[in-house]
Amino acid sequence: MSDYGFSSPSSSSSSSGMNGAQRAELMDQVKSQLLVATLQELLQKMSEKCFKKCINKPGTQLDNSEQKCVSMCMDRYMDAWNTVSKTYQSRLQKEHTHGGNF
C-alpha cells in the first residue's frame, strides 16, 4: 500500500525518523524553549507590576525612593515566584511517586 502514501503500523514506528537520542535532544530543546518563555513571562509580569506599584511620575530617571521600591518589589516577586515554583514541583513529584492518587 505504500503506493498510496500509507504505511503499515509495523513500519510506521521504525520509519518515524527519530531514534532515542534524537527524541531526547528534541525534548531538551523543547524544555529549554519553555524555560526561556517562562522566564520572559516572569520578567514581563514583574516589570509591569513593580512599575505600576512604584513609579508614579515616569521621567528620565528614578528617584531614590522609586529605586528602593522597585528593588524591594522585584525581590518580593521573585521570592513569591520561587515559593510557588518549589511547592508546585513538590506536588508534581508527590503525585508522580504516588501514581497520581491524592
C-alpha positions as CSV (number, residue, x, y, z in Angstrom):
1,M,0.0,0.0,0.0
2,S,3.0,2.3,0.0
3,D,2.0,3.4,-3.5
4,Y,-0.8,5.5,-1.9
5,G,1.3,7.1,0.8
6,F,0.1,4.7,3.5
7,S,2.4,2.5,5.6
8,S,1.7,-0.4,7.7
9,P,1.6,0.0,11.5
10,S,4.8,-2.0,11.9
11,S,6.8,0.1,9.5
12,S,5.5,3.5,10.8
13,S,7.3,3.2,14.1
14,S,10.6,2.2,12.6
15,S,10.4,4.9,9.9
16,S,9.5,7.8,12.3
17,G,13.0,9.2,11.6
18,M,13.9,9.7,15.2
19,N,15.9,7.4,17.5
20,G,16.0,7.6,21.3
21,A,18.9,10.1,21.3
22,Q,17.2,12.4,18.8
23,R,14.0,12.3,20.8
24,A,15.9,13.1,24.0
25,E,17.6,16.0,22.2
26,L,14.3,17.3,20.9
27,M,12.8,17.1,24.4
28,D,15.8,19.0,25.8
29,Q,15.3,21.7,23.2
30,V,11.6,22.0,23.9
31,K,12.3,22.2,27.7
32,S,14.8,25.0,27.1
33,Q,12.4,26.9,24.9
34,L,9.7,26.6,27.6
35,L,12.1,27.8,30.3
36,V,13.0,30.8,28.2
37,A,9.3,31.6,27.6
38,T,8.5,31.2,31.3
39,L,11.4,33.5,32.3
40,Q,10.3,36.1,29.7
41,E,6.8,36.0,31.1
42,L,8.1,36.3,34.7
43,L,10.2,39.3,33.8
44,Q,7.3,40.9,31.9
45,K,4.8,40.5,34.7
46,M,7.3,41.5,37.4
47,S,8.2,44.7,35.4
48,E,4.6,45.6,34.9
49,K,3.5,45.1,38.5
50,C,6.5,46.8,40.0
51,F,6.3,49.7,37.6
52,K,2.6,50.2,38.5
53,K,3.3,50.0,42.2
54,C,6.4,52.1,42.4
55,I,6.5,54.7,39.6
56,N,4.0,57.5,40.0
57,K,5.5,60.0,37.6
58,P,7.7,58.4,34.9
59,G,10.7,60.6,34.0
60,T,14.2,60.3,32.6
61,Q,15.5,58.6,35.8
62,L,14.2,57.0,39.0
63,D,14.5,58.9,42.3
64,N,15.9,57.2,45.4
65,S,12.5,56.1,46.8
66,E,11.4,54.7,43.4
67,Q,14.7,52.7,43.1
68,K,14.2,51.2,46.6
69,C,10.6,50.4,45.9
70,V,11.3,48.7,42.5
71,S,14.2,46.7,44.1
72,M,12.1,45.5,47.0
73,C,9.1,44.8,44.8
74,M,11.2,42.7,42.5
75,D,12.8,40.8,45.4
76,R,9.3,40.0,46.9
77,Y,8.0,39.0,43.5
78,M,11.0,36.6,43.0
79,D,10.6,35.2,46.5
80,A,6.9,34.5,45.8
81,W,7.7,33.0,42.4
82,N,10.3,30.7,44.0
83,T,7.9,29.6,46.7
84,V,5.2,28.8,44.3
85,S,7.6,27.0,41.9
86,K,9.0,24.9,44.7
87,T,5.6,24.0,46.0
88,Y,4.4,23.1,42.5
89,Q,7.4,20.9,41.9
90,S,7.0,19.2,45.2
91,R,3.4,18.5,44.4
92,L,4.2,17.1,41.0
93,Q,6.9,14.9,42.5
94,K,4.5,13.5,45.1
95,E,1.8,12.9,42.5
96,H,4.4,11.1,40.4
97,T,5.6,8.9,43.2
98,H,2.1,8.1,44.4
99,G,0.7,7.4,41.0
100,G,-1.4,10.5,40.8
101,N,-3.6,9.4,43.7
102,F,-4.0,12.3,46.1
